[in-house]
Amino acid sequence: MRFLNERPTTDLTYSDVFMVPNRSDVASRLDVDLTSTDGLATPLPLVAANMTAVSGRRMAETMARRGGLAIFPQDIPVEVVAQSIAKVKQSHPVFDTAVTVSPHTTVGETVGLMAKRSHGVAVVVESGRVVGLVHPQDAATADRFAQARDVMTSDIITVSPGTAPKQVFDSLAERHQKVALAVDPEGLLVGIMTSKGALRSALYTPALDEQGRLRTGVAIGINGDVTAKVRAVLEAQADVLVVDTAHGHQEKMIAALELARGERDRFAERTGRRAPIVAGNVVTADGVRDLAGAGADIIKVGVGPGAMCTTRMQTGVGRPQFSAVLECSEQARRSGCAVWADGGVRHPRDVALALAAGAGSVMIGSWFAGTHESTGDQLFDHEGRAYKESFGMASARAVRQRTREQSAFDRARAALFEEGISSSRMYLDPQRPGVEDLLDWITSGVRSSATYAGARTLAEFNDRAVVGVQSGSGFEEGRPVSTSW
């Protein structure tokens, strides 16, 4: 990447910069390969953040199915993480996981569960076999204490798990149905696919491990028995290990990272599985150099740009994210590692600019918190707008969870020093309520941005991108206007 004019001496956010078009021979967005350049080679350079309000099993499945990753947070007990990873690994790599209920589940509970997935239906199963479907319109006028069997329909389309997405799409169009259910030869439910899901399956490539299963990662902190935690998450079949703390450029992180690298290497010698190590967060070349030297394969970049983070306002510490990613990615290439741009993205343009600056992948938190697949329950405000609660990972809410095994005195003392928002409403976008909807929007923007740069890969994009600096009014000029002025 190069600047249109002289390289500025002032640090820049994503809003401060723009990209100019180059002469290009890339004729179509679909000619752009979005494989990440971070060494993981995931088909999509996007990572759902290790935030408790964002990444759980549903997010992990969906992100991996569309080519990205999700990182389970460090605050979840290891045994729960292991169970979640096992379920992710058991999930079908193409067909979505269905929301299932029994024939005796109440309509009220069934409706509540439908919001957990974007396909918007519940599959009624008995002994693992499909007996019907409940659509929202079927349940809308029913008594909340009626049972699923009272409102379900048995008019369903079933296909084999090996059916091509195009064939599923054609069957749904022919029958004017919303979803198809994949069942195995024994009649057991495997997964579900909508018409839009069939189209996405033709556009996205899943992120799979060496056994053809969905990939996912797990975060651990730098406190406690780091070696034991690393061993536990690797034995739980985590594909990526994230050693995470807000201030990554400190001695305790370097010591933890060296322990993690040692245990990872011993595990790899024993099993043949070598999980990449991600560490952070830092915002300087010195931070990248030190963490790379301690064993990190990927460095997480970002202090304070996240929507839930109050670090910059409370401490004055941090750095504008575009400049942080640019400097850190340049040092990462010299150090033989890569970076993830963590936080601060609010529009598809921000993701494109982070990749242009050299990020191997982009980590997204709060933006994904307001989706069907995030971990929280769907709530409604006084106007009937759907939202989910999000919170910072250094907030009082997160600190209480992280220190749950400490004494009451130690927990109360830790609560005095929290940073971050403990409760924020992340509204579901009516046009893009699912994380897949956001992935469509983001990838469309990034692909288009690459065509403007004349790039067919993200490595070419980083090499060819030309970026300029703009005023606040320049940024505002680029905003679309939904009504006349």
C-alpha positions as CSV (number, residue, x, y, z in Angstrom):
1,M,0.0,0.0,0.0
2,R,1.2,3.5,-0.7
3,F,-0.2,7.0,0.1
4,L,-1.5,9.2,-2.7
5,N,0.6,12.1,-1.5
6,E,3.3,12.2,1.2
7,R,2.9,9.8,4.1
8,P,1.2,11.8,6.9
9,T,2.9,12.4,10.2
10,T,-0.5,12.2,12.1
11,D,-2.0,8.9,13.0
12,L,-5.2,8.0,11.1
13,T,-8.5,6.2,11.7
14,Y,-10.4,4.4,9.0
15,S,-12.6,7.4,8.6
16,D,-9.6,9.6,7.9
17,V,-8.6,7.8,4.7
18,F,-10.0,6.8,1.3
19,M,-8.8,4.6,-1.5
20,V,-8.4,5.8,-5.1
21,P,-9.0,3.5,-8.1
22,N,-6.2,2.1,-10.2
23,R,-6.3,0.9,-13.8
24,S,-7.8,-2.5,-13.5
25,D,-8.3,-5.6,-15.6
26,V,-10.4,-7.4,-13.0
27,A,-13.7,-7.7,-14.7
28,S,-15.9,-9.2,-11.9
29,R,-16.0,-9.2,-8.1
30,L,-16.2,-13.0,-8.3
31,D,-12.7,-13.0,-9.8
32,V,-11.3,-11.8,-6.4
33,D,-10.0,-14.5,-4.1
34,L,-10.6,-13.5,-0.4
35,T,-8.4,-16.1,1.1
36,S,-6.8,-14.7,4.3
37,T,-3.0,-13.8,4.2
38,D,-2.5,-14.5,7.9
39,G,-1.1,-18.0,7.4
40,L,-4.4,-19.7,8.3
41,A,-5.6,-19.5,4.7
42,T,-9.2,-19.3,5.6
43,P,-11.4,-18.6,2.6
44,L,-12.7,-15.5,4.2
45,P,-10.5,-13.0,6.1
46,L,-13.0,-12.3,8.9
47,V,-13.0,-13.4,12.5
48,A,-15.7,-13.1,15.1
49,A,-14.2,-11.6,18.3
50,N,-13.6,-13.5,21.5
51,M,-16.3,-11.5,23.2
52,T,-18.9,-13.3,25.5
53,A,-21.7,-11.3,23.8
54,V,-20.6,-12.4,20.3
55,S,-18.9,-15.8,19.9
56,G,-20.7,-19.0,20.9
57,R,-21.5,-22.3,19.1
58,R,-24.0,-20.7,16.7
59,M,-21.5,-18.0,15.7
60,A,-18.7,-20.5,15.4
61,E,-20.6,-22.8,13.1
62,T,-21.9,-20.0,10.9
63,M,-18.6,-18.2,10.5
64,A,-16.7,-21.4,9.6
65,R,-19.5,-22.5,7.2
66,R,-19.0,-19.3,5.3
67,G,-15.2,-19.4,5.4
68,G,-14.3,-17.3,8.4
69,L,-13.6,-18.1,12.1
70,A,-15.0,-17.4,15.5
71,I,-13.0,-17.4,18.7
72,F,-14.6,-18.7,21.9
73,P,-14.0,-16.3,24.8
74,Q,-11.5,-17.0,27.7
75,D,-14.3,-16.6,30.3
76,I,-16.1,-19.8,29.4
77,P,-15.2,-22.9,31.5
78,V,-12.9,-25.3,29.6
79,E,-15.4,-28.2,29.8
80,V,-18.1,-26.0,28.2
81,V,-15.8,-24.9,25.5
82,A,-14.9,-28.5,24.8
83,Q,-18.6,-29.4,24.5
84,S,-19.2,-26.5,22.1
85,I,-16.2,-27.3,19.9
86,A,-17.4,-30.9,19.7
87,K,-20.8,-29.8,18.5
88,V,-19.2,-27.5,15.9
89,K,-17.0,-30.3,14.7
90,Q,-20.1,-32.5,14.4
91,S,-22.0,-29.9,12.4
92,H,-22.5,-30.3,8.7
93,P,-20.1,-28.1,6.7
94,V,-22.8,-27.1,4.2
95,F,-26.3,-27.5,5.7
96,D,-27.1,-25.2,8.5
97,T,-27.9,-26.6,12.0
98,A,-31.6,-26.6,12.6
99,V,-33.6,-25.2,15.6
100,T,-35.3,-28.4,16.9
101,V,-38.2,-28.9,19.3
102,S,-40.2,-31.9,20.4
103,P,-43.9,-32.3,19.5
104,H,-44.7,-31.3,23.0
105,T,-42.7,-28.1,23.2
106,T,-45.0,-25.1,23.8
107,V,-45.6,-22.6,21.0
108,G,-44.2,-19.8,23.2
109,E,-40.9,-21.6,23.7
110,T,-40.8,-22.6,20.0
111,V,-41.2,-19.0,18.9
112,G,-38.4,-17.9,21.3
113,L,-36.0,-20.5,19.9
114,M,-36.7,-19.5,16.3
115,A,-34.7,-16.2,16.8
116,K,-31.6,-18.2,17.5
117,R,-31.0,-18.9,13.8
118,S,-31.6,-16.8,10.6
119,H,-33.6,-19.5,8.8
120,G,-36.7,-18.6,11.0
121,V,-38.3,-22.0,11.4
122,A,-38.3,-24.8,14.0
123,V,-38.0,-28.4,13.0
124,V,-40.2,-30.8,15.1
125,V,-38.3,-34.0,15.7
126,E,-39.1,-37.2,17.6
127,S,-36.3,-39.6,18.4
128,G,-34.1,-37.7,15.9
129,R,-36.6,-38.0,13.1
130,V,-38.4,-35.2,11.4
131,V,-42.2,-35.1,12.0
132,G,-42.9,-31.5,11.0
133,L,-42.1,-27.8,10.7
134,V,-43.3,-24.8,12.6
135,H,-43.3,-21.5,10.7
136,P,-43.7,-18.1,12.4
137,Q,-47.0,-17.5,10.7
138,D,-48.3,-20.9,12.0
139,A,-47.5,-19.9,15.5
140,A,-48.5,-16.2,15.3
141,T,-52.2,-16.7,16.3
142,A,-51.8,-19.9,18.4
143,D,-52.1,-20.0,22.2
144,R,-48.6,-19.7,23.8
145,F,-49.3,-22.9,25.7
146,A,-50.4,-24.9,22.7
147,Q,-47.9,-27.5,21.6
148,A,-45.7,-27.6,18.5
149,R,-47.6,-30.6,17.1
150,D,-50.7,-28.5,17.1
151,V,-49.4,-25.9,14.7
152,M,-46.7,-27.8,12.7
153,T,-47.0,-28.6,9.0
154,S,-46.0,-32.0,7.6
155,D,-45.6,-30.5,4.1
156,I,-41.8,-30.6,4.0
157,I,-39.0,-31.2,1.5
158,T,-36.3,-33.7,2.5
159,V,-33.0,-34.2,0.6
160,S,-29.9,-36.3,1.2
161,P,-26.9,-34.5,2.9
162,G,-25.0,-34.9,-0.4
163,T,-27.5,-32.9,-2.5
164,A,-25.9,-30.1,-4.4
165,P,-27.0,-26.6,-3.3
166,K,-28.3,-25.7,-6.8
167,Q,-30.5,-28.8,-6.7
168,V,-31.8,-27.7,-3.3
169,F,-32.5,-24.2,-4.7
170,D,-34.4,-25.6,-7.7
171,S,-36.5,-28.0,-5.6
172,L,-37.5,-25.1,-3.2
173,A,-38.4,-22.9,-6.2
174,E,-40.4,-25.6,-7.8
175,R,-42.4,-26.4,-4.7
176,H,-42.6,-22.8,-3.4
177,Q,-41.1,-23.8,-0.1
178,K,-38.9,-21.9,2.2
179,V,-36.6,-24.6,3.6
180,A,-35.3,-28.1,2.7
181,L,-34.3,-30.6,5.4
182,A,-31.3,-32.9,5.0
183,V,-31.8,-36.4,6.4
184,D,-29.5,-39.3,6.5
185,P,-30.3,-42.9,5.2
186,E,-31.7,-43.7,8.7
187,G,-34.1,-40.8,8.5
188,L,-32.2,-38.7,11.1
189,L,-32.0,-34.9,10.7
190,V,-28.7,-33.6,9.5
191,G,-29.3,-30.0,8.7
192,I,-31.4,-27.4,7.0
193,M,-31.0,-25.1,3.9
194,T,-33.0,-22.1,2.7
195,S,-33.0,-20.8,-0.8
196,K,-30.6,-18.0,0.2
197,G,-28.5,-20.6,2.0
198,A,-28.2,-22.6,-1.2
199,L,-27.0,-19.5,-3.1
200,R,-24.4,-18.7,-0.3
201,S,-23.2,-22.3,-0.4
202,A,-22.3,-21.7,-4.1
203,L,-20.4,-18.4,-3.2
204,Y,-18.6,-19.3,0.0
205,T,-16.2,-22.0,0.8
206,P,-16.2,-23.4,4.4
207,A,-13.2,-23.2,6.6
208,L,-12.4,-26.8,7.3
209,D,-9.7,-28.7,9.3
210,E,-7.7,-31.6,8.0
211,Q,-10.6,-34.0,8.6
212,G,-13.1,-31.9,6.7
213,R,-14.7,-30.4,9.9
214,L,-15.5,-26.8,10.6
215,R,-12.7,-24.8,12.2
216,T,-12.8,-22.7,15.3
217,G,-10.5,-21.1,17.9
218,V,-10.3,-20.5,21.6
219,A,-8.9,-17.6,23.7
220,I,-7.1,-17.9,27.0
221,G,-5.8,-15.3,29.3
222,I,-2.3,-14.7,30.6
223,N,-3.1,-15.5,34.3
224,G,-3.2,-18.8,36.1
225,D,-1.8,-22.0,34.8
226,V,-1.3,-21.1,31.1
227,T,0.2,-24.5,30.2
228,A,-2.8,-26.4,31.6
229,K,-5.2,-24.1,29.8
230,V,-3.4,-24.5,26.5
231,R,-3.3,-28.3,26.8
232,A,-7.0,-28.4,27.6
233,V,-8.1,-26.3,24.7
234,L,-5.9,-28.2,22.3
235,E,-7.2,-31.5,23.5
236,A,-10.6,-30.1,22.9
237,Q,-9.6,-29.8,19.2
238,A,-9.3,-26.0,19.0
239,D,-7.8,-25.1,15.6
240,V,-6.4,-21.7,16.7
241,L,-5.2,-20.6,20.1
242,V,-5.5,-16.9,21.0
243,V,-3.5,-15.6,24.0
244,D,-5.4,-12.5,24.8
245,T,-5.1,-9.5,27.1
246,A,-5.9,-5.8,26.7
247,H,-2.3,-4.8,27.1
248,G,-0.4,-7.3,25.1
249,H,3.0,-5.6,25.2
250,Q,4.0,-6.6,28.8
251,E,6.3,-9.1,30.4
252,K,3.5,-11.3,31.7
253,M,2.2,-11.7,28.1
254,I,5.6,-12.6,26.8
255,A,6.1,-15.2,29.6
256,A,2.6,-16.6,28.9
257,L,3.3,-16.7,25.2
258,E,6.5,-18.7,25.7
259,L,4.7,-21.2,27.9
260,A,1.9,-21.5,25.3
261,R,4.3,-22.0,22.5
262,G,6.2,-24.7,24.4
263,E,3.0,-26.6,25.3
264,R,1.7,-26.2,21.7
265,D,4.9,-27.6,20.3
266,R,4.8,-30.6,22.7
267,F,1.2,-31.3,21.7
268,A,2.1,-31.1,18.0
269,E,5.0,-33.6,18.4
270,R,2.6,-36.0,20.1
271,T,-0.4,-35.6,17.8
272,G,0.8,-34.0,14.6
273,R,-1.7,-31.1,15.0
274,R,0.0,-27.7,15.3
275,A,-2.4,-24.9,16.1
276,P,-1.3,-21.4,15.2
277,I,-0.9,-19.0,18.1
278,V,-2.5,-15.5,18.0
279,A,-1.4,-13.0,20.7
280,G,-2.3,-9.4,21.5
281,N,-3.3,-6.7,21.7
282,V,-0.6,-4.2,20.6
283,V,-0.4,-1.1,18.4
284,T,3.3,-0.6,17.7
285,A,6.1,-2.2,15.7
286,D,8.0,-2.9,19.0
287,G,5.0,-4.8,20.3
288,V,4.8,-6.9,17.2
289,R,8.6,-7.6,17.3
290,D,8.5,-8.7,20.9
291,L,5.4,-11.0,20.6
292,A,6.7,-12.5,17.4
293,G,10.0,-13.3,19.1
294,A,8.1,-14.9,22.0
295,G,6.3,-17.3,19.6
296,A,3.2,-15.7,18.2
297,D,2.3,-16.6,14.6
298,I,-0.3,-13.8,14.4
299,I,-0.4,-10.5,16.3
300,K,-3.7,-8.9,17.3
301,V,-3.7,-5.1,16.7
302,G,-5.9,-2.6,18.4
303,V,-6.2,-0.8,21.7
304,G,-9.4,1.2,22.3
305,P,-11.1,1.3,18.8
306,G,-14.0,-1.1,19.8
307,A,-17.5,0.1,20.3
308,M,-17.7,-1.3,23.9
309,C,-14.2,0.0,24.9
310,T,-13.7,3.0,27.1
311,T,-9.9,2.6,27.4
312,R,-8.9,5.7,25.4
313,M,-11.4,8.0,27.2
314,Q,-10.5,6.6,30.6
315,T,-6.7,6.2,30.3
316,G,-5.6,8.1,27.2
317,V,-4.0,5.0,25.9
318,G,-4.5,3.6,22.4
319,R,-3.8,4.6,18.8
320,P,-5.9,5.4,15.7
321,Q,-6.5,2.0,14.2
322,F,-5.6,2.5,10.5
323,S,-2.1,3.7,11.4
324,A,-1.7,1.0,14.0
325,V,-2.6,-1.7,11.5
326,L,-0.3,-0.2,8.8
327,E,2.8,0.0,11.1
328,C,2.2,-3.3,12.7
329,S,1.6,-5.2,9.5
330,E,4.9,-3.8,8.0
331,Q,6.8,-5.0,11.1
332,A,5.0,-8.4,11.0
333,R,6.3,-9.0,7.4
334,R,9.8,-8.3,8.7
335,S,9.3,-10.6,11.7
336,G,7.8,-13.5,9.6
337,C,4.3,-13.3,11.1
338,A,0.9,-11.7,10.3
339,V,-1.6,-9.4,12.0
340,W,-5.3,-9.3,12.7
341,A,-6.9,-5.9,12.7
342,D,-9.0,-6.1,15.9
343,G,-11.8,-3.5,16.3
344,G,-13.0,-0.2,15.0
345,V,-14.8,-1.5,11.9
346,R,-18.3,-0.2,11.4
347,H,-18.7,-0.2,7.6
348,P,-17.5,-2.6,4.8
349,R,-15.1,0.2,3.7
350,D,-13.3,-0.1,7.1
351,V,-12.7,-3.8,6.5
352,A,-11.4,-3.1,3.0
353,L,-9.0,-0.4,4.3
354,A,-7.7,-2.7,7.1
355,L,-6.9,-5.4,4.5
356,A,-5.3,-2.7,2.2
357,A,-3.1,-1.7,5.2
358,G,-1.8,-5.2,5.4
359,A,-4.1,-7.0,7.9
360,G,-4.2,-10.8,7.3
361,S,-7.7,-10.9,8.7
362,V,-10.1,-8.5,10.4
363,M,-11.7,-9.3,13.8
364,I,-15.2,-8.0,14.4
365,G,-17.0,-7.7,17.7
366,S,-19.9,-5.4,18.4
367,W,-21.0,-5.3,14.8
368,F,-21.7,-9.0,15.0
369,A,-23.3,-8.8,18.4
370,G,-26.5,-7.5,16.9
371,T,-27.3,-10.7,14.9
372,H,-29.3,-13.9,15.3
373,E,-26.2,-15.9,15.8
374,S,-24.6,-14.0,18.6
375,T,-24.9,-15.5,22.1
376,G,-27.5,-13.2,23.8
377,D,-31.2,-13.5,23.9
378,Q,-33.2,-11.4,21.5
379,L,-35.0,-8.6,23.3
380,F,-37.3,-5.8,22.3
381,D,-37.4,-2.2,23.2
382,H,-40.6,-0.1,23.8
383,E,-41.0,0.5,20.1
384,G,-40.8,-3.3,19.3
385,R,-37.3,-3.0,17.8
386,A,-35.2,-6.2,18.3
387,Y,-31.8,-5.9,20.0
388,K,-29.2,-7.9,21.9
389,E,-27.1,-6.8,24.8
390,S,-23.4,-6.4,24.3
391,F,-20.6,-5.5,26.8
392,G,-16.9,-4.9,26.9
393,M,-14.5,-7.6,28.0
394,A,-13.0,-5.4,30.6
395,S,-16.3,-4.1,31.9
396,A,-17.8,-4.8,35.4
397,R,-20.0,-7.5,33.9
398,A,-17.1,-9.3,32.3
399,V,-14.9,-8.9,35.3
400,R,-17.6,-10.5,37.5
401,Q,-17.6,-13.5,35.2
402,R,-13.8,-13.7,35.0
403,T,-13.3,-13.5,38.8
404,R,-16.2,-15.8,39.8
405,E,-13.9,-18.2,41.6
406,Q,-12.1,-15.6,43.6
407,S,-13.1,-14.5,47.1
408,A,-15.8,-11.9,47.6
409,F,-13.2,-9.3,48.7
410,D,-10.9,-9.9,45.7
411,R,-13.9,-9.8,43.3
412,A,-15.1,-6.5,44.9
413,R,-11.6,-5.0,44.6
414,A,-11.3,-6.1,40.9
415,A,-14.6,-4.5,40.2
416,L,-13.2,-1.0,41.1
417,F,-10.9,-1.1,38.1
418,E,-13.2,-2.2,35.2
419,E,-13.1,-0.4,31.8
420,G,-15.7,-0.8,29.1
421,I,-19.5,-0.7,28.8
422,S,-21.4,-3.3,30.8
423,S,-24.6,-3.1,28.8
424,S,-25.3,-1.7,25.4
425,R,-28.1,-2.3,23.0
426,M,-27.0,-3.7,19.6
427,Y,-30.0,-3.4,17.4
428,L,-30.6,-6.0,14.7
429,D,-30.6,-4.4,11.3
430,P,-34.0,-5.3,9.8
431,Q,-32.3,-5.7,6.4
432,R,-29.3,-7.6,7.8
433,P,-30.4,-9.4,11.0
434,G,-28.1,-12.4,10.6
435,V,-24.3,-12.6,10.6
436,E,-24.5,-14.1,7.1
437,D,-26.3,-11.0,5.9
438,L,-23.4,-8.9,7.2
439,L,-20.9,-11.2,5.6
440,D,-22.6,-10.8,2.3
441,W,-22.5,-7.0,2.7
442,I,-18.9,-6.9,3.9
443,T,-17.5,-9.3,1.3
444,S,-19.4,-7.5,-1.5
445,G,-17.7,-4.3,-0.5
446,V,-14.2,-5.8,-0.1
447,R,-14.5,-7.7,-3.5
448,S,-15.5,-4.4,-5.2
449,S,-12.7,-2.5,-3.5
450,A,-10.2,-5.1,-4.8
451,T,-11.5,-4.6,-8.3
452,Y,-11.0,-0.9,-8.0
453,A,-7.4,-1.6,-7.0
454,G,-6.9,-4.1,-9.8
455,A,-6.3,-6.9,-7.4
456,R,-7.3,-10.6,-7.7
457,T,-6.0,-11.6,-4.3
458,L,-5.6,-9.9,-0.9
459,A,-1.8,-10.0,-1.3
460,E,-2.2,-8.0,-4.5
461,F,-4.7,-5.7,-2.9
462,N,-2.2,-4.8,-0.1
463,D,0.5,-4.3,-2.8
464,R,-1.6,-2.2,-5.2
465,A,-3.9,-0.1,-2.9
466,V,-3.4,3.7,-3.0
467,V,-4.8,5.6,0.0
468,G,-5.3,9.3,0.5
469,V,-6.1,11.4,3.6
470,Q,-9.5,13.2,3.8
471,S,-11.2,15.8,6.0
472,G,-14.2,15.1,8.1
473,S,-16.4,16.7,5.4
474,G,-14.8,14.4,2.8
475,F,-15.9,11.4,4.8
476,E,-19.4,12.9,5.2
477,E,-19.6,13.5,1.4
478,G,-19.3,9.8,0.9
479,R,-22.3,8.9,3.0
480,P,-25.4,7.8,1.1
481,V,-28.6,9.9,1.5
482,S,-31.8,7.9,2.0
483,T,-34.1,10.9,1.4
484,S,-33.8,14.0,-0.7
485,W,-32.1,17.1,0.8
